[in-house]
Amino acid sequence: MKKRVCYIEISAPSGVKQIKNIALKGTVTRRMGSVAAEAKVSVANLAKDDIEYLSTYMSSYVEPDKRKEIAIYAGYEDSGYGLIFRGDIIQAVQEGIPDTWLNIEAKTNYFNRQNVITYSVTSPVTTKQMAQNVANQLGISLSWKSKSQKLIDSFNFVGAKAKLIEEFNKYGDFIAFWDNDVLKVVDKDEETPAAKTSEPENSSEGSVKLINASSGLIGIPQSTEYGAKFKVLLDPTLNPSDWIKLESEKFSAINDYYQIYSLKFDFASREKNFYCEIEGKNYKRSKK
């Protein structure tokens, strides 16, 4: 049986603290779009000092001008583990006696909601250059996967910095979204990897991951209006906007390429939960 890796890292102005080897459970939901990624994590039997610190100072209402973040790592010792979420802590609340659980809630780009900025670009720039400008304003990196070559004559923004990506989305036929400290930009109406090249593994979205029973597919996929919904063993390498190729022996009619638009991690260090729920979009079906 694979040995799980599952831990969190708390970052605050006072420093970084890793919390390992404790009972931990929670969910992370990340999406391809404007809705913020969110995490709900419960940690059991922390030291008294840690509980007091996290349940007071970690609140977004205590010293709100200082950023407090949580990073969640999960995976397996033999096949690898990685970051599945990074975001701003909203609150940490104690619950339960005698076993005390600390419930932590977090969202991406939450801290920036209070930072009001005025930002303008008055000379023409390409959408890719503008995306880099937006990423720089937010202090994150850029992953550009769009074919857009549109010129933006001017860009004027006044408001909460958290809304800057939403404003940028108005300037092209693409989807820009924050995902684990990366500004990702992908086309709205994407071609399947098979349509782009005779070798799907070389798609513009990076390598296409094969999802089948051998690679972790659990149960039978469900057909949805825009594609498919299915469950796999937890895989930290999966990300929103990634392409996957589904191969189900039990429901072969659904087999095809899908782009991940919703990804939910359900994990626990000492319970059964350790999987991903994926909602994938099939562009051939959505055009019908």
Secondary structure, DSSP 4 states (H G I P E B T S, - for coil): -PPEEEEEEEEETTEEEEE-SS-EEEEEEEESSSSPPEEEEEEES--HHHHHHHHHTTSTTSSTTS--EEEEEEEETTTEEEEEEEEEEEEEEEE-SSSPEEEEEEETT-GGGG-EEEEEE-S-EEHHHHHHHHHHHHT-EEEEE-----EES-EEEEEEGGGHHHHHGGGSSEEEEE-SSEEEEEESSPPPHHHH-S-GGG-TTSSPEEESTTTTEEEEEEE-SSEEEEEEE--TT--TT-EEEE--SS-GGG-EEEEEEEEEEEEESSSS-EEEEEEEE-HHHHT-
